[in-house]
Amino acid sequence: MSSPTPFDFFAPCPRGLEAPLAAEFAEIAQRLAGTADAQRFEVGAQVPGGVHFRGGWAAAMAANLHSRIASRVLLKIAERAYRGEQDIYALAAEQPWERWFSANETLRVDLTAIKSPLRSLEFATLRVKDAVCDRLRSVSGARPSIDTAQPDVRVFAFLTATVCTLYLDTSGEPLFKRGWRLDKGAAPLRENLAAGILRLAGWTPGTPLYDPMCGSGTFIAEAAQIALGVAPGVERRFGFEKLKQYDVSAWQTMKVAALDAKRRAGTNKTDLPIFGSDISGDMLEKARANLARAGVPSLWLKQLDARAIVPPTGEPGILVANPPYGERIVVRGPRGEVREPRHASREAGAEAFGRAQPDALDGEFFRAFGDALKQRFTGWRAFVLTPDRALPGQMRLRESAKTPLFNGALECRLFRFDLVSGSVKARPGSQEPQG
Ligand SMILES: C[S@@+](CC[C@H](N)C(=O)[O-])C[C@H]1O[C@@H](n2cnc3c(N)ncnc32)[C@H](O)[C@@H]1O
């Protein structure tokens, strides 16, 4: 069904990525240019934690399929001032949910609130759930079952101090679940945070990109998909596919185009200047499997200690890293043998494994990593994501910028270091950059 009336949508995203998401939406709107819905993707206000937009179904489907940064796409159903749970119940009970889904679909209701005066948000959530179920029973004689794990349909309620907004989810599983990252380590980075960081870093395809602690390969897989034009949602299903109304034929056209693009990407023979390394052979195996599922050709992947890295290419580029935080790791080689990292080898490019060194990830590690950047990565820009605000001090580098970002609930900083020749801002006690 086509949608003559534009809808209001809200796309939540990791806090700190609102501006990159709005910029991404403007590009997705461009994709729709020339189609009947071209006029119907209007990027709206950025608010903490998301971006509003307005459009038809094509806009919502394209946002789901192509956005790398949004966590979900929510269709706004109703909004009204409230004082208590009864007002919220009444608002939810008035909505014609039966237009969107039937009692045969399973349901989940979530509620988030900022400064709400209500005593129990759990009770408010139950009232929304009751209202939706009561509404469907009154029109169809049956209530939907609740399924919190794998619901067909999700309703979201958002409360401010005075206003309740109801949304119907169009995404299903959160959008950072692309479907390709089945192998991951203990602390993987959310895919949409990785994609947002690439945009904040100003990385564009063609510029060398290096992640020297790549783990399961999130940064490099996202970057390679961007370079090859592979849509992040090409292999997954979306919540709107379970709704009674959405533009089925426009969706089929979009999906076929995305699958074709992924197929073409798989036959790409050009070497992408995207590089990953990690000290753990196990992690590199996971990264390889993830990259294959993400539809990108094999990339340069090496087992290296981050303290011993050298630029993988002659042209300076962008280095991104999400170092381990507050953990001790055991390193496994490609055949599963346990190795532990020793102190940094000063020999550039050496694969530093061998003698046991229990506290490999202490200040010494970050100091040596900082030295490697200063001494060997002149001309590069490095972006390091960490919850540890003291990290630049430990690396003995002065950041050029720091951006607060959230990895799930964990507040982090994205530190930027400009490793420009002769102007690396070194902290006292650090080794001066060479060259
Ligand atoms: C927080 S994880 C990175 C997660 C990654 N961004 C992902 O999405 O999977 C940190 C990574 O640093 C690696 N690591 C730890 N010590 C290292 C070292 N000395 N040199 C290189 N990599 C190291 C770990 O093996 C782990 O994969």
The ligand as a Tripos MOL2 file, in Angstrom:
@<TRIPOS>MOLECULE
LIG
   27    29     1     0     0
SMALL
NO_CHARGES

@<TRIPOS>ATOM
      1 C1         37.3480   -3.9330   23.3890 C.3       1 LIG1
      2 S1         38.0280   -5.1090   22.3030 S.3       1 LIG1
      3 C2         37.7620   -4.4220   20.7160 C.3       1 LIG1
      4 C3         36.4370   -4.8280   20.2180 C.3       1 LIG1
      5 C4         36.2520   -4.5430   18.7580 C.3       1 LIG1
      6 N1         36.1400   -3.1160   18.4990 N.3       1 LIG1
      7 C5         35.0240   -5.2950   18.3010 C.2       1 LIG1
      8 O1         34.0580   -4.6560   17.9450 O.co2     1 LIG1
      9 O2         35.0140   -6.5290   18.3740 O.co2     1 LIG1
     10 C6         39.7510   -4.9080   22.4840 C.3       1 LIG1
     11 C7         40.5950   -5.7750   21.5770 C.3       1 LIG1
     12 O3         41.9530   -5.4650   21.8250 O.3       1 LIG1
     13 C8         42.7210   -6.6460   21.6510 C.3       1 LIG1
     14 N2         44.0120   -6.4700   22.3420 N.ar      1 LIG1
     15 C9         44.3040   -6.5740   23.6570 C.ar      1 LIG1
     16 N3         45.6090   -6.3330   23.8720 N.ar      1 LIG1
     17 C10        46.1680   -6.0570   22.6860 C.ar      1 LIG1
     18 C11        47.4700   -5.7380   22.2460 C.ar      1 LIG1
     19 N4         48.4940   -5.6650   23.0950 N.pl3     1 LIG1
     20 N5         47.6630   -5.5130   20.9170 N.ar      1 LIG1
     21 C12        46.6430   -5.5940   20.0410 C.ar      1 LIG1
     22 N6         45.3850   -5.9270   20.3930 N.ar      1 LIG1
     23 C13        45.1540   -6.1530   21.6950 C.ar      1 LIG1
     24 C14        41.8390   -7.7290   22.2420 C.3       1 LIG1
     25 O4         42.2090   -8.9940   21.7210 O.3       1 LIG1
     26 C15        40.4420   -7.2710   21.8110 C.3       1 LIG1
     27 O5         40.0770   -7.9020   20.6130 O.3       1 LIG1
@<TRIPOS>BOND
     1     1     2 1
     2     2     3 1
     3     2    10 1
     4     3     4 1
     5     4     5 1
     6     5     6 1
     7     5     7 1
     8     7     8 2
     9     7     9 1
    10    10    11 1
    11    11    12 1
    12    11    26 1
    13    12    13 1
    14    13    14 1
    15    13    24 1
    16    14    15 ar
    17    14    23 ar
    18    15    16 ar
    19    16    17 ar
    20    17    18 ar
    21    17    23 ar
    22    18    19 1
    23    18    20 ar
    24    20    21 ar
    25    21    22 ar
    26    22    23 ar
    27    24    25 1
    28    24    26 1
    29    26    27 1
@<TRIPOS>SUBSTRUCTURE
     1 LIG1         1 GROUP 0 **** ****
